[in-house]
């Protein structure tokens, strides 16, 4: 039986899901439950460490229109987890629909989660909708860092048009702490040139720390003279948020490493290769 065009398109979309539960056993953070489906895999290069490190792998080699990724991660009481990706994630041109990423993170009492994926590179005419929802227990800790790069500047590529919608929600004990939605749609390159957006930069990042305080802001600002791009950081209501903007991914990564180091965050091994 021949499929119509819509059925062929759906059949060729990549879907992936990871369910991960991490707990404490013998004084170290260990996997309690791991479930993988579709194109997503998770690997653990340091399974016996006090801080468990999880590396997400997209076997599809990238994301394009119609693809759907879902990640559900639970860090149980007093457990510690660092999450990164095996490489930069690439978001390719779409023929119409969005690629979608849905991330749900939950951290129990005394737990700590460092969400530190490598950069996401958006190609021209790509379309991406990402949703990140975080639930923290009263004394749980979170570091959440995301890098987004618009085109591969080293290859002379720019994102003339496209769509990028990035929605973050962070709650502690059910109370909303942080809510933000970024939307770049249509003439992306033109908008990035505006002073209030990126002033011509092609690489941006956000770092969120909870709990956070003024001393962290001061520590980051001591690195300001060595930054290659622009970095702004502030603290309020028990949060610290840093914004980074640079001309390319290499400059952004260097600045982000400086910020994370000042915040006392250990970098994943893959960041150092």
C-alpha positions in Angstrom: 0.0 0.0 0.0 1.5 3.4 -1.0 1.8 6.1 1.6 0.8 9.7 0.9 3.3 12.5 1.3 2.3 13.3 4.8 2.6 9.7 5.9 6.1 9.5 4.3 7.2 12.6 6.2 5.9 11.3 9.6 7.6 7.9 9.0 10.9 9.6 8.5 10.9 11.8 11.6 13.2 10.9 14.5 11.7 10.5 18.0 13.6 9.8 21.1 13.0 9.5 24.9 15.1 9.1 28.0 13.8 8.3 31.5 16.6 8.5 34.1 16.4 8.2 37.9 19.5 8.7 40.0 19.9 7.9 43.7 22.5 7.4 46.4 24.0 4.0 47.2 27.2 3.4 49.2 28.0 7.1 49.4 28.0 7.6 45.6 25.3 8.6 43.1 24.2 5.7 41.0 21.7 4.9 38.3 18.4 3.6 39.8 16.4 3.5 36.5 17.3 4.0 32.9 15.0 3.7 29.9 15.8 4.7 26.3 13.7 4.8 23.3 14.2 5.8 19.7 17.2 7.9 18.7 18.3 9.0 22.2 20.8 7.2 24.4 22.5 8.0 27.7 25.9 6.8 28.7 27.8 7.0 32.1 31.6 7.4 31.7 32.1 7.7 35.5 29.6 5.3 37.1 31.4 5.0 40.4 31.9 8.7 41.1 30.3 10.6 43.9 28.8 12.9 41.2 27.4 10.7 38.5 28.0 12.0 35.0 25.4 11.3 32.2 26.2 11.9 28.5 23.2 12.2 26.1 23.7 10.8 22.6 21.4 11.6 19.7 22.0 8.7 17.2 20.0 10.5 14.6 22.9 13.0 14.1 20.8 16.1 14.5 17.3 17.5 14.7 15.0 18.7 12.0 11.3 19.6 11.5 8.9 17.1 13.0 11.5 15.4 15.2 10.6 15.0 18.9 12.9 14.5 21.9 11.7 14.0 25.4 14.0 13.8 28.5 12.7 13.1 32.0 15.3 13.1 34.7 14.8 12.6 38.5 17.6 13.2 41.0 16.6 11.7 44.2 17.4 12.8 47.8 21.1 13.8 48.3 22.1 12.5 44.8 24.3 14.5 42.5 24.2 14.4 38.7 26.0 16.2 35.9 24.4 16.0 32.5 26.1 16.9 29.2 25.9 15.9 25.5 28.5 13.9 23.5 28.8 16.7 21.0 27.2 19.9 19.8 23.5 19.4 18.8 22.7 20.5 15.2 19.3 21.7 14.2 18.8 21.5 10.5 16.5 23.2 8.0 12.8 22.3 8.3 10.3 22.0 5.5 7.6 23.4 7.8 7.0 22.0 11.3 9.1 22.6 14.4 11.6 20.2 15.8 10.6 19.8 19.5 12.6 19.2 22.7 10.8 18.6 26.0 13.0 18.5 29.1 11.6 17.7 32.5 14.0 17.8 35.5 13.2 17.1 39.1 15.7 17.3 42.0 14.8 15.9 45.5 15.8 17.2 48.9 19.6 17.8 49.2 20.1 16.8 45.6 22.2 18.6 43.1 21.8 18.8 39.3 24.2 20.4 36.8 22.7 20.6 33.4 25.6 21.4 31.0 25.0 20.3 27.4 27.4 21.3 24.7 26.2 24.1 22.3 23.2 23.8 20.1 23.8 25.0 16.5 20.8 26.3 14.5 21.1 26.2 10.7 19.4 28.5 8.3 15.6 27.9 8.0 15.6 25.7 11.1 12.6 25.6 13.4 13.0 24.6 17.0 10.6 24.6 20.0 12.3 23.7 23.4 10.6 23.5 26.7 12.5 23.1 30.0 10.6 22.5 33.2 12.4 22.1 36.5 11.0 21.1 39.9 13.3 21.6 42.9 12.8 20.5 46.5 13.3 23.1 49.2 17.1 22.7 49.6 17.9 21.2 46.2 20.6 22.8 44.0 20.6 23.5 40.3 23.0 24.8 37.7 21.4 25.1 34.3 23.4 26.3 31.3 22.4 26.4 27.6 24.4 27.7 24.6 22.8 28.5 21.3 24.7 29.3 18.2 23.1 30.8 15.1 25.0 29.3 12.1 28.5 28.1 11.8 30.5 31.3 11.4 33.7 29.4 10.6 32.0 28.0 7.5 30.5 31.4 6.6 27.0 30.3 7.4 24.3 32.6 8.9 20.7 32.0 9.9 18.8 34.3 7.5 15.4 33.1 8.6 14.0 30.5 11.0 12.2 30.1 14.3 13.6 29.5 17.8 11.3 29.4 20.8 12.8 28.5 24.1 10.6 28.3 27.2 12.0 27.8 30.7 10.1 27.4 34.0 11.8 26.7 37.3 9.8 26.0 40.5 10.8 25.3 44.1 8.3 23.4 46.3 5.7 24.1 43.7 6.3 27.9 43.7 7.4 29.5 40.5 10.9 31.0 40.8 11.8 31.7 37.2 9.9 32.0 34.0 11.2 33.0 30.6 10.3 32.5 27.0 12.7 33.6 24.2 11.3 33.8 20.6 13.2 34.6 17.5 11.1 34.2 14.4 11.3 35.3 10.8 14.3 37.4 9.9 16.6 36.0 12.5 19.9 37.5 11.3 18.4 40.9 11.0 17.0 40.7 14.6 20.4 39.5 15.9 22.0 42.7 14.6 19.8 44.9 16.8 21.6 46.3 19.8 18.9 45.2 22.3 19.1 41.6 21.0 22.7 40.5 20.2 24.4 43.5 18.6 25.6 41.4 15.8 26.6 38.4 17.9 25.9 34.9 16.7 26.2 32.9 19.9 24.4 33.3 23.2 24.1 31.5 26.5 22.1 31.6 29.7 23.3 30.3 33.1 20.8 29.9 36.0 22.0 29.0 39.5 19.6 28.1 42.3 20.2 28.9 45.1 22.4 31.9 44.1 23.7 34.9 46.0 25.6 38.2 45.5 29.0 36.6 46.3 28.7 34.5 43.1 28.1 37.6 41.0 31.2 39.2 42.5 33.2 36.1 41.7 32.2 36.1 38.1 32.8 39.8 37.7 36.5 39.3 38.6 36.9 37.5 35.3 35.2 40.3 33.3 38.5 41.8 31.8 39.3 38.5 30.2 35.9 37.9 28.5 35.8 37.7 24.7 32.2 38.7 24.4 29.6 40.4 26.6 28.6 38.9 30.0 26.0 40.2 32.3 25.1 38.7 35.7 22.8 39.5 38.5 21.2 38.0 41.7 17.7 38.3 43.1 15.3 36.3 45.1 17.8 33.5 45.7 18.7 33.1 42.0 21.7 34.0 39.9 21.4 34.4 36.2 24.2 35.2 33.7 23.7 36.2 30.1 26.5 35.7 27.6 26.8 37.0 24.0 29.7 36.5 21.6 30.6 36.7 18.0 31.1 32.9 17.6 30.8 29.5 19.4 34.5 29.3 20.3 34.4 32.7 22.1 31.1 31.9 23.8 32.4 28.6 25.1 35.6 30.2 26.5 33.5 32.8 28.3 31.1 30.2 29.6 34.0 28.1 30.9 35.2 31.2 32.8 31.7 31.9 34.2 31.2 28.3 35.3 34.7 28.1 36.8 34.0 31.3 38.8 30.8 29.7 40.1 32.8 26.7 41.3 31.3 24.3 38.8 33.3 21.3 37.7 33.2 20.9 33.9 32.2 17.6 32.3 35.1 15.6 30.9 33.8 16.0 27.3 34.1 19.7 27.6 37.8 19.4 28.2 38.6 17.0 25.2 
